[in-house]
Amino acid sequence: MLIPFDGVQLRRYSIPEIKEKIRHTYGLVIVDGFAEAVTEESNARSQHWPIASYLHTHQAWCIDHSTYSHFTWLTQEVPDDCAPCDVVFVFPLAMGYGVGYPEPSGWFELCINGKTIIRFREVKYSELWTQGDCALYYDVRRVHVAPDGLGLYLDPWSKGSRMVSMGIGILKVPNRYVAPGQKAKLTVKAKQYFPSRTWLRVDKVFDERSSGDPNLWNLTWETGLKRILHGTPPVNISYGNVYFGDIHAHSFCGFESPCGPWDRQIRDDCVGCQLEGRGNGCGWGKVSSNYEYARDIANLDFFCLSEHDFQMPGDQWKKRVTISNAYNEPGRFVTINGYEYTSWQYGHRNVYFRGDSPPMFPASPNLGRYANKPQVPPEELWDYLQRNAEDFITVPHHMTAAPHPFCWERFNPRYDVNVEIFSGWGSSESAEGPLVGDGSDKYSHLTVQEALKKGLRFGFVSGSDSHDGCPGNAQGISIYNWANKFSKVGSGRTAVVCEELTRTSVFDAMKHRRCYATTGAPIAVDFQIDGVPMGGELENKGIRHLECKVKAPATVERIYVVKNGEILTWKACASKVEELDFKDNKSLPVDSYYIKVVLSDMETAWVSPIFVHGE
């Protein structure tokens, strides 16, 4: 790690010295990433002081998803002798959600000299995007999140935003992308299916020096350089690596109904689509674009496109399995084959498979629209899959939602090994709390805690139930009235704990309940009782020793221990790394314990219960 002062001469390094040390230490050529705006090639909104930042910023340019806006600027000159090193551009960035309520999401494209190299999204935590031989790291240095239903007012430009993050953009490109001795031209473009006020801002740092590299004087970017060079390794806990994914998403493309003229105007993603008769799904985007968004933009480790069964007649299921298998890349991006068993009478279950060529058994044999009769009870689903599938699990979801309630009396612990405790429909944990969701009425007796009180055993997963073409980053689409179903936090991700990132290991982790649910934040949790990890079972008639270690991207506010569906104890916290150590005695023949972690920005994790047999 570089420091600003020369340890021998006890003075601050000069910019030329810093550049030389970066080249010598990391093999990179570093260039100030902002010199001047190219206003004639931009339609960005120009902003002037006062500008909320962690820097002395006197001018900035902002784009958002309300239109296809874009901003172009020039960097400082690339050194004549940049070969054979990769070139790194450093420039200030900021991002935000422009209103106090959830809006449709989207993405941004970053171009260098006219070539698109990186697609990324708005975030409130630091994140790395690597696509091909280019990489972008957004090193977040300051973040603000508004209280529920309110907006921030940090400056005249951020008024009403529910989240604002500010940091440093660090872009690495091969030297073949630039011309030695010349300035590079960078362009960022807003891309979306639907308009929203989610925004991105490029800042110009004020410096008293009239020339040179002012950004490099004012920024600390060594952490970002190391992250770009070495990537983002998975968090390791005591019994494996933690990987994050979205296992509940829907696309727009079916194979029956062709797009209408209005659809073609909005759904740019469908241009050039090769799927027969597209447009039967209830979500958005092509099948392939959902996989690519999940992999490249949302940065998921694993993903399942879980289409509704009634929207996949004929050989559509097999075609989707073929696409899923084609995107499966062990060690980088794992895809899980699965679909949504969509029963109006018995409740929704997502079905997940271990294998590469699973069958599909629908809730309605005529594959008509949702709620068509007759409907097949889940016992027939399990029987069919037991006879015809290699290995599978089923996961109930939005259990409390009045439009689609779940019938707990048909719960089968052999197959229903997990439940989806959080999604775009909100939390099904309990009948109260800030995350229950606002998109539908709720049945208070169908909550997860009530099921645990009855002695049912299951683990926790989470998924976005995305319908906006942005899995892992879903915010809903207003034309389907989905915006009010999404909350002020993330849209839901599942964390699995396993040794390696493969389809088999991810599935096995879910099957054996070595998994937990988050609202979307990458919260790492290590939960054990007497050395037995999350999801496990053990015998102990005496004192149980509970241990929990948490590493989060924001300050941990509280850690709760929930026993048999009731809060047993909790700890107030004040840092990003926290621990809880607690001892308890038996209460019932089988006691369930789970951990709930709440961050200062309301992001939450629910860790799969451990079941302790006392008799």
C-alpha positions as CSV (number, residue, x, y, z in Angstrom):
1,M,0.0,0.0,0.0
2,L,1.4,3.4,-1.0
3,I,1.4,6.2,1.4
4,P,1.5,9.9,0.4
5,F,4.9,10.6,2.0
6,D,8.4,9.4,1.1
7,G,9.6,7.4,4.1
8,V,13.2,8.4,3.4
9,Q,13.0,12.1,2.6
10,L,9.8,12.6,4.7
11,R,8.0,14.6,2.1
12,R,5.0,14.1,-0.1
13,Y,5.6,12.2,-3.3
14,S,5.2,14.2,-6.5
15,I,2.8,13.1,-9.2
16,P,5.6,11.8,-11.5
17,E,7.0,9.9,-8.5
18,I,3.6,8.4,-7.8
19,K,3.2,7.3,-11.4
20,E,6.6,5.7,-11.5
21,K,6.0,3.8,-8.3
22,I,2.6,2.6,-9.6
23,R,4.3,1.3,-12.7
24,H,7.1,-0.3,-10.8
25,T,4.9,-1.9,-8.1
26,Y,1.8,-2.9,-10.1
27,G,2.9,-2.9,-13.7
28,L,0.2,-0.3,-14.5
29,V,0.2,3.1,-16.1
30,I,-2.0,5.5,-14.2
31,V,-3.7,8.5,-15.8
32,D,-5.9,11.2,-14.4
33,G,-9.3,10.2,-15.8
34,F,-10.8,13.6,-16.2
35,A,-9.4,16.6,-18.0
36,E,-12.4,18.3,-19.7
37,A,-16.0,17.7,-20.7
38,V,-16.9,17.3,-24.4
39,T,-20.2,19.1,-24.1
40,E,-21.0,19.0,-27.9
41,E,-21.2,15.2,-27.7
42,S,-23.2,15.1,-24.4
43,N,-26.7,15.7,-23.3
44,A,-25.9,15.4,-19.6
45,R,-27.1,17.9,-17.0
46,S,-24.3,20.2,-15.9
47,Q,-24.2,20.9,-12.2
48,H,-22.3,23.6,-10.4
49,W,-21.3,24.4,-6.8
50,P,-22.7,23.5,-4.3
51,I,-22.3,19.8,-5.0
52,A,-22.4,17.2,-2.3
53,S,-19.3,15.1,-2.4
54,Y,-16.4,13.8,-0.3
55,L,-14.2,16.0,-2.4
56,H,-13.9,19.7,-3.2
57,T,-16.0,19.4,-6.3
58,H,-17.1,22.6,-8.2
59,Q,-18.6,21.1,-11.3
60,A,-20.2,17.8,-12.3
61,W,-22.3,16.2,-15.1
62,C,-25.2,14.0,-14.4
63,I,-27.2,11.5,-16.5
64,D,-30.2,9.4,-15.5
65,H,-32.6,6.8,-16.9
66,S,-35.4,9.3,-17.7
67,T,-34.0,9.5,-21.2
68,Y,-31.2,7.9,-23.1
69,S,-28.8,10.4,-21.8
70,H,-25.0,10.3,-22.1
71,F,-21.9,12.2,-21.1
72,T,-18.5,12.3,-22.9
73,W,-15.2,13.6,-21.5
74,L,-11.5,13.6,-22.2
75,T,-8.8,12.2,-19.9
76,Q,-5.3,13.6,-19.4
77,E,-2.8,12.4,-22.0
78,V,-1.8,8.8,-22.0
79,P,2.1,8.5,-21.6
80,D,4.0,7.9,-24.8
81,D,5.7,4.9,-23.2
82,C,2.5,3.1,-21.9
83,A,3.3,-0.2,-23.6
84,P,3.3,-3.0,-22.5
85,C,1.4,-2.0,-19.4
86,D,-2.4,-1.8,-19.0
87,V,-3.7,1.7,-18.5
88,V,-5.7,2.8,-15.4
89,F,-7.9,5.9,-15.5
90,V,-9.0,7.4,-12.1
91,F,-12.0,9.8,-11.8
92,P,-14.6,10.7,-9.2
93,L,-18.1,9.2,-9.5
94,A,-21.4,9.4,-7.7
95,M,-24.7,7.4,-8.1
96,G,-28.1,7.6,-6.6
97,Y,-31.8,6.6,-6.7
98,G,-33.4,9.9,-7.7
99,V,-36.8,9.7,-5.8
100,G,-37.9,8.5,-2.4
101,Y,-39.8,5.4,-3.8
102,P,-38.6,2.4,-5.8
103,E,-38.4,3.0,-9.6
104,P,-37.4,0.8,-12.5
105,S,-33.7,0.0,-12.6
106,G,-31.5,-0.2,-15.6
107,W,-27.7,-0.1,-16.3
108,F,-24.9,2.1,-17.7
109,E,-22.5,1.5,-20.5
110,L,-18.9,2.8,-20.4
111,C,-17.1,3.4,-23.7
112,I,-13.6,4.3,-24.5
113,N,-12.9,6.0,-27.9
114,G,-16.2,4.8,-29.1
115,K,-15.9,1.2,-28.0
116,T,-18.3,-0.2,-25.3
117,I,-16.2,-2.0,-22.7
118,I,-18.1,-2.2,-19.4
119,R,-21.8,-2.5,-18.4
120,F,-22.5,-1.7,-14.8
121,R,-25.3,-0.5,-12.5
122,E,-26.0,1.9,-9.6
123,V,-24.7,0.6,-6.2
124,K,-24.3,1.9,-2.7
125,Y,-21.4,-0.4,-1.8
126,S,-18.0,-0.7,-3.5
127,E,-18.1,-3.2,-6.5
128,L,-15.9,-4.5,-9.3
129,W,-17.1,-5.3,-12.8
130,T,-14.8,-7.3,-15.0
131,Q,-15.8,-7.9,-18.6
132,G,-13.3,-9.3,-21.1
133,D,-9.9,-7.8,-20.4
134,C,-11.4,-4.5,-19.0
135,A,-12.4,-3.8,-15.4
136,L,-14.1,-1.0,-13.5
137,Y,-14.0,-0.7,-9.8
138,Y,-16.3,1.8,-8.0
139,D,-14.7,2.5,-4.6
140,V,-17.5,4.0,-2.5
141,R,-16.3,6.5,0.1
142,R,-19.5,8.1,1.3
143,V,-23.1,6.9,1.2
144,H,-26.4,8.3,2.4
145,V,-29.7,6.4,2.7
146,A,-33.0,8.2,3.4
147,P,-35.5,7.0,6.0
148,D,-38.5,5.0,4.7
149,G,-40.6,7.2,2.4
150,L,-38.3,10.2,2.5
151,G,-35.7,11.7,0.2
152,L,-32.3,13.2,0.9
153,Y,-31.4,16.9,0.4
154,L,-27.6,16.9,0.3
155,D,-27.5,19.7,-2.4
156,P,-29.8,21.3,-4.9
157,W,-29.2,18.3,-7.3
158,S,-29.8,15.3,-5.0
159,K,-33.1,16.6,-3.6
160,G,-35.5,13.7,-3.2
161,S,-33.0,10.9,-3.7
162,R,-33.4,7.9,-1.4
163,M,-29.8,6.8,-1.8
164,V,-26.6,8.6,-2.8
165,S,-23.2,7.0,-3.0
166,M,-20.0,8.9,-3.8
167,G,-16.6,7.5,-4.6
168,I,-13.8,6.8,-7.2
169,G,-14.1,5.2,-10.5
170,I,-11.0,3.2,-11.4
171,L,-11.0,1.9,-15.0
172,K,-8.4,-0.6,-16.4
173,V,-8.0,-1.1,-20.1
174,P,-5.3,-2.8,-22.3
175,N,-3.0,-0.3,-23.9
176,R,-4.3,-1.2,-27.3
177,Y,-7.5,0.7,-26.5
178,V,-5.6,4.0,-26.2
179,A,-3.3,6.1,-28.4
180,P,0.1,6.9,-26.7
181,G,0.6,10.6,-26.2
182,Q,-3.1,11.5,-26.7
183,K,-6.1,12.0,-24.5
184,A,-8.7,9.1,-24.3
185,K,-12.4,9.8,-24.8
186,L,-14.7,8.3,-22.3
187,T,-18.4,8.1,-22.6
188,V,-21.0,6.8,-20.1
189,K,-24.6,6.1,-21.4
190,A,-27.8,5.4,-19.5
191,K,-29.6,2.3,-20.7
192,Q,-33.0,1.1,-19.5
193,Y,-36.3,-0.6,-20.4
194,F,-38.4,2.0,-18.6
195,P,-37.7,5.6,-17.6
196,S,-36.6,6.4,-14.1
197,R,-34.6,9.0,-12.2
198,T,-31.8,6.6,-11.1
199,W,-28.7,8.6,-11.9
200,L,-24.9,8.7,-12.3
201,R,-22.6,11.7,-11.9
202,V,-19.0,12.4,-13.1
203,D,-17.3,15.0,-11.0
204,K,-14.5,17.5,-11.7
205,V,-12.3,18.0,-8.7
206,F,-11.3,21.6,-7.8
207,D,-7.5,22.1,-7.4
208,E,-5.5,25.2,-7.0
209,R,-3.0,24.0,-9.6
210,S,-4.0,25.2,-13.0
211,S,-2.4,22.3,-14.8
212,G,-1.2,18.7,-14.2
213,D,-3.2,15.9,-12.6
214,P,-5.5,17.4,-9.9
215,N,-7.5,14.1,-9.4
216,L,-4.4,12.2,-8.6
217,W,-3.5,14.8,-5.9
218,N,-6.9,14.6,-4.3
219,L,-7.8,10.8,-4.4
220,T,-6.6,7.7,-2.6
221,W,-6.9,4.9,-5.0
222,E,-4.5,2.2,-4.0
223,T,-7.2,-0.1,-2.7
224,G,-8.9,0.1,-6.0
225,L,-5.7,-0.8,-7.9
226,K,-5.3,-3.9,-5.9
227,R,-8.9,-4.9,-6.3
228,I,-8.7,-4.5,-10.1
229,L,-5.5,-6.6,-10.2
230,H,-6.6,-9.4,-7.9
231,G,-10.3,-9.4,-8.3
232,T,-12.9,-9.9,-5.5
233,P,-12.4,-13.3,-3.9
234,P,-15.4,-14.9,-2.1
235,V,-15.6,-14.3,1.6
236,N,-14.4,-17.4,3.5
237,I,-16.0,-18.5,6.7
238,S,-15.2,-21.5,8.9
239,Y,-16.8,-24.1,6.7
240,G,-16.6,-22.8,3.2
241,N,-16.9,-19.8,0.8
242,V,-19.9,-17.6,0.7
243,Y,-21.4,-17.1,-2.8
244,F,-24.4,-14.9,-3.6
245,G,-27.1,-15.4,-6.3
246,D,-30.6,-14.6,-7.4
247,I,-32.7,-17.8,-7.9
248,H,-36.1,-16.2,-8.7
249,A,-36.5,-14.2,-11.9
250,H,-38.8,-13.9,-15.0
251,S,-38.2,-12.8,-18.5
252,F,-40.5,-11.4,-21.1
253,C,-39.7,-13.7,-24.0
254,G,-41.9,-16.7,-24.5
255,F,-42.3,-18.6,-27.7
256,E,-46.0,-18.0,-28.6
257,S,-47.1,-14.4,-28.6
258,P,-45.3,-12.0,-30.9
259,C,-44.5,-8.5,-29.7
260,G,-46.9,-5.7,-30.6
261,P,-45.8,-2.4,-32.1
262,W,-45.8,-0.7,-28.7
263,D,-43.6,-3.4,-27.2
264,R,-41.0,-3.0,-30.0
265,Q,-40.7,0.7,-29.2
266,I,-39.9,0.1,-25.6
267,R,-38.2,-3.3,-25.6
268,D,-35.0,-2.5,-27.4
269,D,-33.6,-5.7,-26.0
270,C,-35.8,-7.7,-28.3
271,V,-34.2,-6.3,-31.5
272,G,-32.6,-9.3,-33.3
273,C,-34.3,-11.8,-31.0
274,Q,-34.1,-15.3,-32.5
275,L,-36.6,-17.0,-30.2
276,E,-39.8,-18.1,-32.0
277,G,-42.8,-15.9,-31.3
278,R,-41.4,-13.8,-28.4
279,G,-43.5,-12.1,-25.7
280,N,-45.3,-14.8,-23.6
281,G,-43.6,-14.1,-20.3
282,C,-44.7,-11.8,-17.5
283,G,-41.2,-10.3,-17.0
284,W,-39.0,-8.2,-19.2
285,G,-36.1,-8.8,-21.6
286,K,-34.9,-11.7,-23.6
287,V,-34.0,-15.0,-21.9
288,S,-30.4,-14.4,-22.8
289,S,-30.3,-10.8,-21.6
290,N,-31.5,-11.8,-18.2
291,Y,-28.6,-14.2,-17.8
292,E,-26.2,-11.6,-19.1
293,Y,-27.6,-8.9,-16.7
294,A,-27.2,-11.4,-13.8
295,R,-23.7,-12.3,-14.7
296,D,-22.2,-9.0,-16.0
297,I,-24.1,-6.2,-14.4
298,A,-25.6,-7.6,-11.2
299,N,-22.3,-9.5,-10.6
300,L,-24.1,-12.6,-9.3
301,D,-22.2,-15.8,-8.6
302,F,-25.2,-18.0,-9.5
303,F,-28.6,-17.5,-11.1
304,C,-31.9,-19.2,-11.9
305,L,-34.4,-17.9,-14.4
306,S,-37.5,-19.5,-12.8
307,E,-40.2,-18.9,-15.4
308,H,-43.9,-19.8,-14.6
309,D,-44.9,-23.3,-15.7
310,F,-48.0,-22.1,-17.5
311,Q,-46.0,-19.8,-19.7
312,M,-43.9,-22.7,-21.1
313,P,-46.0,-25.0,-23.3
314,G,-44.6,-27.5,-25.7
315,D,-40.8,-27.6,-25.8
316,Q,-40.2,-24.2,-24.3
317,W,-39.0,-25.6,-21.0
318,K,-36.4,-27.7,-22.8
319,K,-35.2,-24.7,-24.8
320,R,-34.8,-22.7,-21.7
321,V,-32.8,-25.5,-20.1
322,T,-30.5,-25.5,-23.1
323,I,-29.9,-21.8,-22.7
324,S,-29.3,-22.2,-19.0
325,N,-26.7,-24.9,-19.6
326,A,-25.0,-22.8,-22.2
327,Y,-24.5,-19.9,-19.6
328,N,-23.3,-22.2,-16.9
329,E,-19.6,-21.6,-16.3
330,P,-18.2,-23.3,-13.1
331,G,-15.9,-21.0,-11.1
332,R,-17.3,-17.8,-12.6
333,F,-21.1,-17.9,-13.1
334,V,-23.3,-20.9,-12.2
335,T,-26.8,-21.4,-13.5
336,I,-29.4,-23.5,-11.8
337,N,-32.2,-25.1,-13.8
338,G,-35.6,-24.4,-12.2
339,Y,-39.1,-23.1,-12.8
340,E,-42.1,-21.8,-10.8
341,Y,-44.8,-24.3,-10.0
342,T,-47.6,-21.8,-10.0
343,S,-50.6,-23.0,-8.2
344,W,-53.4,-20.6,-7.3
345,Q,-55.0,-23.3,-5.0
346,Y,-52.0,-24.6,-3.1
347,G,-49.4,-21.9,-3.2
348,H,-46.3,-21.1,-5.4
349,R,-43.2,-23.2,-5.2
350,N,-40.0,-22.8,-7.1
351,V,-38.5,-26.1,-8.2
352,Y,-34.7,-26.4,-8.5
353,F,-32.7,-29.2,-10.0
354,R,-29.3,-30.6,-9.6
355,G,-29.0,-32.0,-13.1
356,D,-28.6,-30.7,-16.6
357,S,-31.7,-32.1,-18.3
358,P,-34.6,-32.1,-15.8
359,P,-38.3,-32.6,-16.5
360,M,-41.0,-30.0,-15.9
361,F,-44.3,-30.8,-14.2
362,P,-46.8,-28.0,-14.3
363,A,-49.4,-27.0,-11.6
364,S,-52.1,-27.0,-14.3
365,P,-52.1,-29.8,-16.9
366,N,-53.7,-27.6,-19.6
367,L,-50.9,-24.9,-19.2
368,G,-53.5,-22.1,-19.5
369,R,-53.4,-18.8,-17.7
370,Y,-52.8,-18.6,-14.0
371,A,-55.6,-20.0,-11.8
372,N,-57.1,-22.1,-14.7
373,K,-58.7,-25.3,-13.5
374,P,-58.0,-28.1,-13.0
375,Q,-54.9,-27.8,-10.8
376,V,-52.5,-30.5,-9.7
377,P,-51.7,-30.8,-5.9
378,P,-48.0,-30.7,-4.9
379,E,-48.1,-34.4,-3.9
380,E,-48.4,-35.3,-7.6
381,L,-45.5,-32.8,-8.4
382,W,-43.2,-34.5,-5.9
383,D,-44.3,-38.0,-7.0
384,Y,-43.6,-37.2,-10.7
385,L,-40.2,-35.6,-10.1
386,Q,-39.1,-38.3,-7.7
387,R,-39.6,-40.8,-10.5
388,N,-38.2,-38.7,-13.3
389,A,-35.7,-36.2,-12.0
390,E,-32.1,-36.7,-10.8
391,D,-32.4,-34.6,-7.7
392,F,-34.6,-31.6,-6.8
393,I,-35.9,-29.4,-4.1
394,T,-39.0,-27.2,-3.9
395,V,-39.1,-23.7,-2.3
396,P,-42.4,-22.0,-1.1
397,H,-42.4,-18.3,-1.5
398,H,-44.5,-15.1,-0.8
399,M,-46.2,-17.3,1.8
400,T,-48.1,-14.4,3.4
401,A,-49.2,-12.5,0.3
402,A,-53.0,-12.4,0.1
403,P,-53.0,-12.7,-3.8
404,H,-50.8,-15.9,-3.7
405,P,-50.9,-17.4,-0.1
406,F,-49.0,-20.7,0.7
407,C,-50.8,-23.7,2.2
408,W,-48.5,-24.8,5.0
409,E,-50.7,-27.9,5.6
410,R,-49.2,-29.3,2.4
411,F,-45.6,-28.6,3.5
412,N,-43.3,-31.6,2.9
413,P,-40.0,-31.4,4.8
414,R,-38.4,-34.0,2.4
415,Y,-38.7,-31.6,-0.5
416,D,-39.6,-28.2,0.9
417,V,-36.1,-27.9,2.5
418,N,-36.1,-24.1,2.2
419,V,-38.6,-21.2,2.1
420,E,-38.1,-17.9,0.4
421,I,-38.3,-15.6,3.4
422,F,-37.7,-12.4,1.4
423,S,-38.4,-11.2,-2.2
424,G,-39.9,-8.2,-4.0
425,W,-43.1,-9.1,-2.2
426,G,-41.3,-8.2,1.1
427,S,-40.4,-10.3,4.1
428,S,-42.5,-13.3,5.2
429,E,-40.7,-13.6,8.4
430,S,-43.3,-12.0,10.6
431,A,-46.5,-9.9,10.4
432,E,-44.7,-6.8,11.5
433,G,-41.6,-4.8,10.7
434,P,-40.3,-2.4,8.1
435,L,-39.7,-5.0,5.4
436,V,-43.1,-6.8,5.2
437,G,-43.8,-5.2,1.8
438,D,-46.5,-2.8,0.6
439,G,-47.6,-4.5,-2.6
440,S,-50.4,-6.7,-1.2
441,D,-52.3,-7.5,2.0
442,K,-50.7,-10.1,4.2
443,Y,-51.9,-13.1,6.2
444,S,-50.4,-12.9,9.6
445,H,-50.9,-16.6,10.4
446,L,-48.8,-17.8,7.4
447,T,-45.5,-16.3,8.5
448,V,-42.2,-18.1,8.8
449,Q,-42.1,-17.5,12.5
450,E,-45.6,-19.1,12.9
451,A,-44.4,-22.1,10.9
452,L,-41.4,-22.5,13.1
453,K,-43.6,-22.3,16.2
454,K,-45.5,-25.3,14.8
455,G,-42.2,-27.3,14.6
456,L,-41.7,-27.2,10.9
457,R,-38.0,-27.4,9.8
458,F,-36.6,-25.5,6.8
459,G,-33.8,-23.2,5.8
460,F,-34.0,-19.7,4.3
461,V,-33.4,-18.4,0.8
462,S,-34.2,-15.2,-0.9
463,G,-34.8,-14.0,-4.5
464,S,-35.9,-10.9,-6.3
465,D,-38.8,-12.3,-8.2
466,S,-37.7,-9.8,-10.8
467,H,-40.1,-8.9,-13.6
468,D,-38.1,-5.9,-14.9
469,G,-35.3,-7.7,-16.7
470,C,-32.8,-6.7,-14.0
471,P,-32.3,-9.8,-11.8
472,G,-30.2,-9.2,-8.7
473,N,-31.0,-5.5,-9.0
474,A,-34.8,-5.5,-9.5
475,Q,-36.9,-2.5,-8.6
476,G,-40.2,-3.3,-10.3
477,I,-42.0,-1.8,-13.3
478,S,-44.9,0.6,-12.8
479,I,-47.0,-0.5,-15.7
480,Y,-47.5,-3.8,-14.0
481,N,-47.9,-2.0,-10.6
482,W,-44.7,-3.8,-9.5
483,A,-43.0,-0.7,-8.2
484,N,-44.9,-0.8,-4.9
485,K,-44.0,-4.4,-4.3
486,F,-40.3,-3.5,-3.9
487,S,-38.8,-2.1,-0.8
488,K,-36.2,0.5,0.1
489,V,-33.6,-2.2,0.4
490,G,-32.3,-4.6,-2.2
491,S,-34.6,-7.1,-4.0
492,G,-33.3,-10.3,-2.5
493,R,-30.3,-12.7,-2.9
494,T,-29.5,-16.1,-1.6
495,A,-26.1,-16.9,0.0
496,V,-24.8,-20.4,-0.1
497,V,-21.8,-21.8,1.7
498,C,-19.7,-24.3,-0.2
499,E,-16.1,-25.1,-1.2
500,E,-16.4,-24.3,-4.9
501,L,-18.6,-22.5,-7.3
502,T,-20.3,-25.3,-9.3
503,R,-23.9,-26.2,-10.1
504,T,-23.6,-29.3,-8.0
505,S,-22.1,-27.5,-5.0
506,V,-24.6,-24.6,-5.1
507,F,-27.5,-27.0,-5.3
508,D,-26.2,-29.3,-2.5
509,A,-25.7,-26.2,-0.3
510,M,-29.3,-25.3,-0.7
511,K,-30.5,-28.8,-0.3
512,H,-28.6,-29.2,3.0
513,R,-29.7,-25.8,4.2
514,R,-26.1,-24.4,4.2
515,C,-27.6,-21.2,2.9
516,Y,-29.3,-18.0,4.0
517,A,-31.3,-15.0,2.8
518,T,-30.3,-11.4,2.3
519,T,-32.1,-8.4,1.0
520,G,-29.3,-8.0,-1.5
521,A,-26.3,-6.8,0.5
522,P,-23.3,-9.1,0.6
523,I,-23.5,-9.8,4.3
524,A,-21.2,-12.7,5.3
525,V,-22.5,-14.6,8.4
526,D,-20.9,-17.6,10.2
527,F,-23.5,-19.1,12.5
528,Q,-22.8,-22.3,14.6
529,I,-24.2,-24.1,17.6
530,D,-21.7,-26.3,19.4
531,G,-19.7,-26.4,16.2
532,V,-22.7,-27.4,14.0
533,P,-23.2,-24.9,11.1
534,M,-26.4,-23.2,9.8
535,G,-29.1,-25.6,8.6
536,G,-27.7,-28.4,10.7
537,E,-29.2,-30.6,13.5
538,L,-27.7,-31.8,16.7
539,E,-28.5,-33.4,20.0
540,N,-27.9,-31.4,23.2
541,K,-30.0,-31.7,26.3
542,G,-28.1,-29.1,28.3
543,I,-26.4,-25.8,27.5
544,R,-26.1,-24.8,23.8
545,H,-23.3,-22.5,22.8
546,L,-24.3,-20.1,20.0
547,E,-21.6,-18.3,18.0
548,C,-22.1,-15.8,15.2
549,K,-19.6,-13.8,13.2
550,V,-20.7,-11.1,10.8
551,K,-18.8,-9.1,8.1
552,A,-21.0,-6.5,6.4
553,P,-20.5,-3.7,3.8
554,A,-22.2,-1.2,6.1
555,T,-22.4,-0.8,9.9
556,V,-24.2,-3.7,11.7
557,E,-26.9,-2.2,13.8
558,R,-28.3,-5.3,15.5
559,I,-27.9,-9.1,15.7
560,Y,-31.0,-11.0,16.8
561,V,-31.2,-14.6,18.0
562,V,-34.7,-16.0,17.2
563,K,-35.7,-19.2,19.1
564,N,-38.8,-21.2,18.1
565,G,-40.1,-18.2,16.3
566,E,-39.6,-15.7,19.1
567,I,-36.8,-13.2,19.7
568,L,-34.6,-14.7,22.4
569,T,-31.9,-12.0,22.6
570,W,-30.2,-9.3,20.6
571,K,-27.0,-7.3,20.5
572,A,-26.6,-3.7,19.6
573,C,-23.6,-3.2,17.3
574,A,-21.6,-0.3,15.9
575,S,-19.1,-1.6,13.3
576,K,-19.0,-3.6,10.0
577,V,-17.4,-6.7,11.7
578,E,-19.3,-8.0,14.7
579,E,-19.5,-11.2,16.8
580,L,-22.1,-12.7,19.1
581,D,-21.5,-15.4,21.7
582,F,-24.5,-16.7,23.7
583,K,-25.5,-19.7,25.8
584,D,-29.0,-21.1,26.1
585,N,-30.8,-24.1,27.6
586,K,-33.4,-26.4,26.0
587,S,-37.1,-25.5,26.0
588,L,-38.8,-28.0,23.6
589,P,-38.0,-31.5,22.4
590,V,-36.6,-29.8,19.3
591,D,-35.6,-26.1,19.5
592,S,-35.0,-23.9,16.4
593,Y,-32.5,-21.1,16.4
594,Y,-31.8,-18.6,13.6
595,I,-29.9,-15.4,13.3
596,K,-31.1,-12.1,11.9
597,V,-28.6,-9.4,11.1
598,V,-29.8,-5.8,10.4
599,L,-27.5,-3.1,9.0
600,S,-27.7,0.7,9.6
601,D,-29.2,1.1,6.1
602,M,-31.9,-1.6,6.8
603,E,-30.3,-4.2,4.6
604,T,-30.9,-7.6,6.4
605,A,-29.8,-11.2,6.5
606,W,-31.7,-14.2,7.8
607,V,-29.5,-17.2,8.5
608,S,-31.0,-20.7,8.2
609,P,-32.1,-22.2,11.5
610,I,-30.1,-24.8,13.4
611,F,-32.4,-27.5,15.1
612,V,-31.3,-28.8,18.4
613,H,-32.9,-32.0,19.8
614,G,-33.2,-32.1,23.5
615,E,-34.9,-35.4,23.9
